[in-house]
């Protein structure tokens, strides 16, 4: 059985004020060519299809076009689940109608997941597509008395339901969108919750022959060869500059043993970090064969600089950010080198500590984190 695993497309992403939709369309062209060339039995898309719950119209059209090319033109089934960025109800619109055409969308969690069965010369494979669900959502599905305190409990409940209905004579493939313990994160993933409450132990998937994961943007395996993140479609933060983005081609033999290969998906513009004195970077630009790449310019000058960004953009049109590490080391603002997201809960905690003279205790921190998460959800729902 041959499966092509991809995830975290984040269609409609805006990076430092630049829309990445044209770049995403070019990479998805490459993905369609990859499907045509490798001829998988199915394509698995493990969540975060869109970058926000109400995606822009152009992102919806791009998804429609891409899935049509894979499912209708290449006649390759696609299994797609919702991630934490996706709006489940919108993503699942028309899912029952599309299932008959070869596109299975699982966006809303259910108490008893259904299997899709594929067959090869060695027998049959069951695919269970488990959409992302927050603990309150899962409690609503299973009943108010269900003990679902965190994301680990969500996946445990979903996998328990899989075990109740699966055929043990068939090979088992599971799709999920989660932070599995041991995975390495990047700056561009939106945290599921504050702290470690989102972490899911890899052991929850112990009896699965392959686990196609989404959420972490670095391609990697977690725990064992068969539990894998395909990584994001493109580089979405400067912390990912060294990543090689792509999709994972999985071959599952008759006994369920896995061989996985990462296949690269080149983007029209790379995301890079260049470093040196401002004058050096300006002088080197004419010889740079990829002057249109998205750039973080790490300037090693120690003195004052006049109009550094306009001068850089005159030779590198997609220079997006500047760092001054030597200035920070000498006492300048630390924010100049910090491109990781600063969590609101940490900012609020610092404010309270400064005002009251003591930090938030665990219960107050949990309450504030819950309110921040609710406000962020409301803001995402209100985005045009």
URRA-V275255 format. One line per field, one symbol per residue. phi: phi as a letter, one per 40 degrees, with the letter a starting at -180 (. if undefined). psi: psi as a letter, one per 20 degrees, with the letter a starting at -180 (. if undefined). burial: + if it has 16 or more other C-alpha atoms within 10 Angstrom, else -. A space follows every 50 residues. Layout:
phi->???
psi->???
burial->???
//
This chain:
phi->.bbbbbafcfcgcbbfgbcbccccccccdcccccccccfccabbbcgfcb cacbccdccccccdccccccccccfbcbbbbcbccccdccccdgccccdc chbbbbbbcbcbcbcbbbbbcchbbcbbbbccacdccccccchccccbca cccdcccccccdccbccccbcbbbbabaccdhcbcbccccdcacgbcccb ccccbdcccabcbbhccccabbgadcbbccgccbcbaccbdccbcibbcb bbcccgcbbbbcbcbcbcbcbbbbbicdccccccdccccbccccbbbccc cbccbbfccdccccbbcbcbabbbcccccchcccccbbbccccdcccccc ccccccgacccccccccccccccccccccccccc
psi->ppqoprrlhlpjppolippjghghgghhghgghgghhilqhqppolrlgr irhnqqhhhghggggghghggggilpqpppqqaiiqoghghjpjghghhh ijoopohpqrhnqqqppqqahibqpppoooqppqghghhhgiqhipnmha hhhghggghghghhiqoiiqqppppqoroppiqprrhipppgrpbjiipp qhihkhjphpooqrgpippqqogrhioqphrrhrpjqiijhiqoqbrppp poahijqppppppqnqqhprorpqqaqghghghighioilijqpppoopj qiaqpplgghhgihhnhkphqpqmhhgghjjaphihjoiqppphhgghhg ggghgijqrprgghgggghghggghhghghhiq.
burial->+++++++++++++------++-+++-++-++--+++--++++++++++++ ++++++--++-++--++++++---++++++++++++++--++-------- -+++++++++-++++--+-----++++++++++++++++-++-----+-+ +++++++++-++---+---++++++++++++-+---+++-++++---+++ ++-++--+++++++++++++++---++++++++++++++++-++++++++ ++++-+-+-+-++-+++-+++++-+--+--++--------+++++++++- --------+--++-++-++++++++++---------+-------+--+++ --------++----++-++---+------+----
//
